[in-house]
């Protein structure tokens, strides 16, 4: 799966691949930008395929590629395409070269297939963000207070990105970045970690809960990437400039959250 592109020369492309066996690495696709190239569409962004590479002292060379799924329905819609590119950018920013992560790779392919079939809304993005944190080992602790170890009670608690999880009310008072976390938000996050994607889609979120979950997960994602996420800014721009014809299902495009 290509998660990043860069131009080299007049006809070549450097492709960053995220693979099941070798993790993330970059390789050169010779002639991929040439009109009529058979290799070009195979190494396009959001194309799931089988790649044959030659190991070299510098960047590897992609000699052949066979597409397995091009997600054509996803690519035909501006919002769905933008969501797919957002997922790819998150994977690129959050992973390091040469470290395989088979569960993350499998979930990326699964969720892109699901978006291609059923579309994408902010709930799907939130589920991916949470599972991404989980597969990377940065998932927020949601069962006990990360400071004192007390079992969380079914009341409003707090969530801290710097502490790595939930805090009871007493401990939250001494944590500068602790943000209030509602009972419903805690329940949803716990449920999303253990359910299937189809089950996750059936969760009903009102605007307040959707906004709260977005803010919590964005702070954790920012703690990992430590930089701006360009494709997320583009999603926000789609809404602000009304470039996308909105439907009731897609009325919760991510809102811009000011960095604390």
N, C-alpha and C positions, 0 to 999 in steps of 0.2 A: 504494500500500500504506500503510494507516494504521499508524504506529508509536507513536503516543501520543494520548491523549484528555484533554480537560479540559472541565469543565462550565462553561457560561456562561448565566446567567439560569435560567429554569425549564424551557425546552424546547429550548435550543440547545446545540451542542457545538462546541468548538474541536478540530479534528483536525489532527495533524501528519502530513503525507504524505511518504513517500519515493518519488520518481518517477524514471523513467529519463531524462527530458529536462530537468527543472528541479531535480533534486536534492531536498533536503528543504525544506519550507515549511509554514507553518500557515495554515489557512483555517477559516472559520465554516460549519458545516452548520446552517442555520436549521431549527428544528423537528425535528431528528434524534432528540430524546428524547421527542417526543410519541408516545403510543400509536397504533399503526397507521401511523406515518410510513413512506412508501416510501423515503425517503432514509436513514433510520436504519440498516437492515441493510447498505446499500451502503457506509457509512463505518465499519462495525464493525471492530474490530481483527482482523487476520489475514484480511482480505478483499482480494483482488487484483482491481482493477477499473480502469475508465476514468473519469476525473473531468473535469467541465467546470466551470471556475472563472471568475469575473468579477474582474478586477483592480481593487482599490480602494486608496485612500490608506493605510488601515490594513490589517487582515487581509483577504485575499481571501475571496470568497464562493463556496461550492460550490453550484452551481445544479442540477446533475444528476450522477448517477453510475450506471454500469453495471457490475455485478459480473461478472468473468470467471472467478473461482474462489473459492469460499468455504471450501475445505478442511474440509468438513463432518465427515469421518472424524477428522481431527486434533482438531477442536473437541469431539468427543464423548468424548474421553478426557482425564482430568485431567492426567496426566503429559505427553501429547503437546501439549496446550494450553499447559501451563506452559513447555515447551521452546520452543514457537513464540513466546510472549510474551518469553521470555529473548532470543531472536534479535532480535526487534524492539527491545527495550530496548538491546541492544548497538549496533545500527545507529543508533538515536536518539542515544545518548551519544557515539558515535565520529565522527559526521558533523556538518558545519556547514551552516547554511542557504544555499541557493542555489548549491551546488557539485555539479554532476552527477557521478555515479560509476556509469556504466552497467554495468561488470563486477560491481560489488557488488550492484547492483539485480538483475541477471540471476541471480546466484548465490543471492540471498535467495529469489527466486521458485522457482528450481530445487530448493533444499533443502526448502522448505515443501511443494512438490509431492511430493518424495521421502518426507518424513515422513508426509504424508497417505496415501501408498501403502504404505510399508513400516515405519512406526513410527520411533521415535527412541530412541537410547541415548547414553551419554556419548561414545562414539566419534564420533557425528555432531556432537555439540556441539563437540568438540575440532577436528574438521575445519573447521567453520564459523569458530571462533575464529581458527584459523591463516590461513584464506583471507581473513577480514576484515582481519587485520593486513597481509596481502600487498596487498590492494586499496587500503588506506589509506596504504601506503608505510612501514609499521612492521614489516614482516616480519623476523624475526631472520635474520641472516647465518649460514648453516649449512655453508659450504664451506671457508672459511679463518678463521683466528683474526682477530678484529676488532681486536686490538691490534698484533700483529707481522706479520700477513699470511701466516703459515705455513699450508700445507695441513694440514688436520686428519687425524690418524692414526686408524686403527680401534681406538682405546683409549678409556677413559673420559676425556672432556674436561669442559668446564664451559659454562654458559650464563649470561649476564649481561643483565638487562633494561636497566640503565643504559648499558652499552656497546653494546647493540643486537644481540647475537648470541653466537656460540660463541667460547670461548677455549681455547687449548692449555693443557696442564697448567702450564707455566712461567708464563704470563701470569695464569692464574687465581689464583695465590698472592697477587698484589698487587691483586686486585679484591674489595672487601668484599662485594658482593652476588652473586658468582659461586656458582652451585650446580652440583654434580656432574651430568653428563649422560651416561647410559649409551650404549653403542654402538647398542643397539636403539632407544633414543629418538631418536637422531640419524637413523638410517635411516628410521624411521617419519615423522618430520617432513619429511624430504627427499622421501619417496615421496608423502605427502599433497599436497605443493605442486604436483606435476606429473601426478597421476592423476585419473581420473574419480571421481565420487561412488560409483558402483557398486563400483569397484575399492577405494576407501578403506574401504567397508563390510566388505570381505572380510579386512581385516587382523585378526589375532587378537592380543588384548592380555590378558596376565595382570594380576592386580590390582596388582602392584608397578609394572609399566610404565604402566598406565592412570593410577595415582596420580601417577607422575613427570611424565607428559605434562600432566596437569591442572595441576600446580603450576607448571611452566614457563610454560604459556600464560596462566594466571591472572596471573602476575607481569607479563607483557608487556601484557595487557589493562588491568590496573590502571595501568600506566605511561601509557596513553593516556587513560583515562576520569578518573582521579584522583578517584574517588568510589565509594561503595558501589553495587553492582548489586542492586537490590531483588528482581528476579525470581530471581536466583541464590540469594538467601537463602530465597526461597520454595521452590525446588527442594530445598534442604537440609532445610527444615522438613517437606516431604512425607515425606522418609525418616525423620527423627527422630521424628515423631509417628505414623508408620505409617498415613498417610492414603491411601496407594496400595497396592493389592495387588500385591506384587512378583512378578515372574517371573524365571527364570534369565537371560533376555535383558536385563532391565532392572535387574539387580542392582548396577549400577555408577552409580547416581545420584551426581552430583558431591558429593564430600566437602568439608567446610568446611576451608579452608586459612587458617591464621593469618597475618595480615600480618606481614611481617618488619620 
